Amino acid sequence: MDKLLTMSATELSRLEVMERLAEKRLSQKEAGEMLGVSIRQVKRLLRSYRWDGASGLVSQQRGKVSNHQIRAEVKQKVLDFLKGKYRGFGPTLACEKLEEVEGVKLSAESVRQMMMSEELWKARKERKVKVHQMRERRACFGELVQIDGSPHAWFELRGPGCTLLVAIDDASGKLVGLLFVEQESFHNYARLVKACFERYGKPVAFYSDKHGIFRVNQVSVGTGEALTQFGRAMQELDIAILCANSPQAKGRVERANQTLQDRLVKELRLRGISSMERANAYLPEFIADFNQRFGVPPRSQHDAHRPLAALENLAHILAWQEPRTLSKNLTLQFKKVVYQIQTDRPTYALRNTQVTVCEDGIGQVTILYKAKPLAFSIFHKQEHQADIVDTKEIDRALQNPRKAYKPAPDHPWRTDTLSRH
């Protein structure tokens, strides 16, 4: 009785070639070229065909468990991690953590298949590809630094929402600065770039969006001011500011934000970090790991960063600056506070003099005359009035207990209201 033999398309091709080879209608070299194997392998196949016929060309592993199959106990251990400690992780990041932290080495594809089989991860649907003009990376490190702010639930439900300020080098794709802050503001960006300057020096240019911190979008008719405080500071430091016309134009930092919103959130969760102070302390370690994984060598070995000049006082340049004119009594007003200048020189020497008022991130005020500070005292401080709050900042403003105050149930206001009804 004939035996039913199952063969694949590849094995059928081999059978045909071996038949022709056995009948001397084909040379071993020609057979190897047709099958895409070496002459040595052709000899092995021919020997198997002569001994066992067509069955000698069938794979002996068919129907058997693969020698590379993941052991059941290892698979269960990995699934326990994926459902517990690493729940919500993507396949690539989960694969890295399993190898680095848990000592379990698997391929990213194996982890992906396990996660899909347990419905822990779904493959993303292919989006319609939008064609954008490609822009080549800059050649030198420090030639162009992209900056942006990324508001996100960085601590998930363990802490308050905040914003991560990101600075990434265009040439190498390396992070040069990260900073957790409450919101995007001039003072917070000043903290970010100051740390970058002190570590690397001054870049040639910053690339940002059209946020009001970087660009005056509506020039005042009365003043004609065309520079923001950040723009003024960068002009003093001889650093250009370039604004992108679309998110795709500054794709380097936008893609970095997506990676950070995945990887950094998971790293903060694993370490139990739920405050901006602890997160900022951890960021140098994260930056080093990120740059090692994703950084690329720039095309040029030249470092385009420039050192800070001796006369460039970052404490004054990166402060909020406004010009004022001293009165006959040597007073000036800044943010509802009247300041009295204290001087030993004759008072008439400073009357109607132009000075610069500088306010740093913690509200400390310095008054400069010809780049030198003047002594002063607070003459008068007005009572607090209604604040002007931007639409984007209403939620943060209402977090202030004074503004979010609710009267107690036994408050006279509530008592009087109930008694009227």
PEVENCOR-V821901 format. One record per residue. N is the residue number from 1. SS is DSSP state (@ for helix, = for strand, . for the rest). PSI is psi in radians with two decimals (999 if undefined). Layout:
# PEVENCOR-V821901
N SS PSI
N SS PSI
This chain:
# PEVENCOR-V821901
1 . 2.29
2 . 2.53
3 . 2.32
4 . 2.20
5 . 2.22
6 . 2.21
7 . 2.56
8 . 3.00
9 @ -0.65
10 @ -0.72
11 @ -0.59
12 @ -0.67
13 @ -0.70
14 @ -0.67
15 @ -0.76
16 @ -0.75
17 @ -0.71
18 @ -0.63
19 @ -0.78
20 @ -0.63
21 @ -0.70
22 @ -0.52
23 . 0.14
24 . 0.42
25 . 0.05
26 . 2.46
27 . 2.82
28 @ -0.62
29 @ -0.78
30 @ -0.66
31 @ -0.72
32 @ -0.68
33 @ -0.64
34 @ -0.68
35 @ -0.22
36 . 0.58
37 . 2.97
38 . 2.87
39 @ -0.62
40 @ -0.71
41 @ -0.60
42 @ -0.74
43 @ -0.69
44 @ -0.79
45 @ -0.70
46 @ -0.68
47 @ -0.75
48 @ -0.66
49 @ -0.70
50 @ -0.57
51 @ -0.82
52 @ 0.03
53 @ -2.57
54 @ -0.58
55 @ -0.38
56 @ -0.26
57 @ -0.09
58 . 2.40
59 . 2.31
60 . -0.19
61 . -0.09
62 . 2.26
63 . -0.09
64 . 2.78
65 . 2.38
66 . 2.50
67 . -0.30
68 . 0.17
69 . 2.43
70 . 2.30
71 . 2.59
72 @ -0.70
73 @ -0.60
74 @ -0.74
75 @ -0.72
76 @ -0.68
77 @ -0.75
78 @ -0.75
79 @ -0.63
80 @ -0.71
81 @ -0.75
82 @ -0.55
83 @ -0.25
84 . -1.60
85 . -0.66
86 . 0.52
87 . 2.34
88 . -0.14
89 . 2.58
90 . 2.85
91 @ -0.75
92 @ -0.85
93 @ -0.71
94 @ -0.71
95 @ -0.74
96 @ -0.76
97 @ -0.63
98 @ -0.67
99 @ -0.77
100 @ -0.67
101 . -0.76
102 . -0.19
103 . 0.38
104 . 1.98
105 . 1.97
106 . 2.83
107 . 2.70
108 @ -0.59
109 @ -0.66
110 @ -0.75
111 @ -0.70
112 @ -0.77
113 @ -0.69
114 @ -0.71
115 @ -0.66
116 @ -0.66
117 @ -0.51
118 . 0.12
119 . 0.64
120 . -0.20
121 . 2.45
122 . 2.42
123 . 2.39
124 . 2.47
125 . 2.47
126 . 2.17
127 . 2.74
128 . 2.17
129 . 2.18
130 . 2.25
131 . 2.12
132 . 2.55
133 . 2.23
134 . 2.45
135 . 2.21
136 . 2.55
137 . 2.66
138 . 2.78
139 . -0.61
140 . 2.51
141 = 2.21
142 . 0.01
143 . -0.61
144 . 2.20
145 = 2.15
146 = 2.33
147 = 2.58
148 = 2.81
149 = 2.43
150 = 1.63
151 = 2.32
152 = 2.82
153 . 1.26
154 . -0.52
155 . 0.27
156 . -2.17
157 . 0.11
158 . -0.29
159 . 3.09
160 . 2.73
161 . 2.63
162 = -3.07
163 = 2.41
164 = 2.10
165 = 2.28
166 = 2.34
167 = 2.12
168 = 2.37
169 = 2.33
170 . -0.62
171 . -0.70
172 . -0.24
173 . 0.31
174 . 2.46
175 = 2.25
176 = -0.12
177 = 2.39
178 = 2.52
179 = 2.18
180 = 2.23
181 = 2.94
182 . -0.68
183 . 2.90
184 . 2.18
185 . 2.90
186 @ -0.82
187 @ -0.65
188 @ -0.71
189 @ -0.57
190 @ -0.68
191 @ -0.72
192 @ -0.91
193 @ -0.50
194 @ -0.76
195 @ -0.66
196 @ -0.75
197 @ -0.74
198 @ -0.45
199 @ -0.76
200 @ -0.44
201 . -2.99
202 = 2.19
203 . 2.97
204 . -0.70
205 = 2.68
206 = 2.50
207 = 2.09
208 = -3.13
209 . -2.92
210 . 0.56
211 . 2.58
212 . -0.23
213 . -0.57
214 . -0.40
215 . 2.40
216 . 1.88
217 . -0.43
218 . 1.81
219 . 2.27
220 . 2.33
221 . -0.64
222 . -0.78
223 . -0.57
224 . 0.28
225 . 2.29
226 . 0.13
227 . 2.35
228 . 3.05
229 @ -0.69
230 @ -0.72
231 @ -0.71
232 @ -0.75
233 @ -0.76
234 @ -0.55
235 @ -0.69
236 @ -0.54
237 . 0.04
238 . 0.83
239 . 2.17
240 = 2.61
241 = 2.12
242 = 2.33
243 = 2.30
244 . 2.63
245 . -0.26
246 . 2.81
247 @ -0.58
248 @ -0.49
249 @ -0.59
250 @ 0.90
251 @ -0.47
252 @ -0.88
253 @ -0.52
254 @ -0.74
255 @ -0.60
256 @ -0.67
257 @ -0.73
258 @ -0.74
259 @ -0.73
260 @ -0.68
261 @ -0.30
262 @ -1.07
263 @ -0.81
264 @ -0.67
265 @ -0.74
266 @ -0.67
267 @ -0.70
268 @ -0.65
269 @ -0.77
270 @ -0.54
271 . 0.00
272 . 0.52
273 . 2.24
274 . 0.31
275 . 2.69
276 @ -0.59
277 @ -0.86
278 @ -0.62
279 @ -0.75
280 @ -0.56
281 @ -0.51
282 @ -0.40
283 @ -0.72
284 @ -0.68
285 @ -0.73
286 @ -0.73
287 @ -0.76
288 @ -0.74
289 @ -0.72
290 @ -0.81
291 @ -0.59
292 @ -0.62
293 @ -0.74
294 @ -0.18
295 . 2.58
296 . 2.62
297 . 2.34
298 . 2.80
299 . -0.55
300 . 2.53
301 . -0.08
302 . 2.31
303 = 2.01
304 . -0.05
305 . 2.54
306 = 2.50
307 . 2.71
308 . 2.40
309 . 2.77
310 . -0.55
311 . -0.06
312 . 1.67
313 . 1.80
314 @ -0.53
315 @ -0.62
316 @ -0.72
317 @ -0.70
318 . 0.38
319 . 2.78
320 = 2.16
321 = 2.38
322 = 2.39
323 = 2.57
324 = 2.73
325 = 2.23
326 . 2.47
327 . -3.13
328 . -0.51
329 . 0.15
330 . 0.77
331 = 2.78
332 = 2.78
333 = 2.33
334 = 2.07
335 . 0.92
336 . 0.32
337 = 2.33
338 = 2.17
339 = 2.38
340 = 2.11
341 = 2.33
342 = 2.11
343 . 2.64
344 . -0.31
345 . 2.86
346 . 2.41
347 @ -0.55
348 @ -0.31
349 @ -0.41
350 . 0.03
351 . 2.41
352 . 0.43
353 . 2.46
354 = 2.20
355 = 2.91
356 = 2.19
357 = 2.16
358 = 2.29
359 = 2.16
360 . -3.05
361 . -0.37
362 . 0.17
363 . 0.15
364 . 2.28
365 = 2.39
366 = 2.35
367 = 2.12
368 = 2.41
369 = 1.99
370 . 0.79
371 . 0.19
372 = 2.41
373 = 2.54
374 . 2.51
375 = 2.52
376 = 2.93
377 = 2.76
378 = 2.04
379 = -0.72
380 = 2.46
381 = 2.10
382 . 2.75
383 . 2.66
384 . 2.34
385 . -3.10
386 . 2.39
387 . 2.58
388 . 2.03
389 . 2.25
390 . 2.68
391 @ -0.69
392 @ -0.29
393 @ 0.14
394 @ -0.76
395 @ -0.76
396 @ -0.67
397 @ -0.63
398 @ -0.20
399 . -0.25
400 . 2.11
401 . -0.57
402 . -0.63
403 . -0.43
404 . 0.37
405 . 2.34
406 . 2.26
407 . 2.59
408 . 2.79
409 . -0.55
410 . 0.29
411 . 2.47
412 @ -0.58
413 @ -0.72
414 @ -0.68
415 @ -0.79
416 @ -0.66
417 @ -0.74
418 @ -0.62
419 @ -0.49
420 @ -0.45
421 . 999
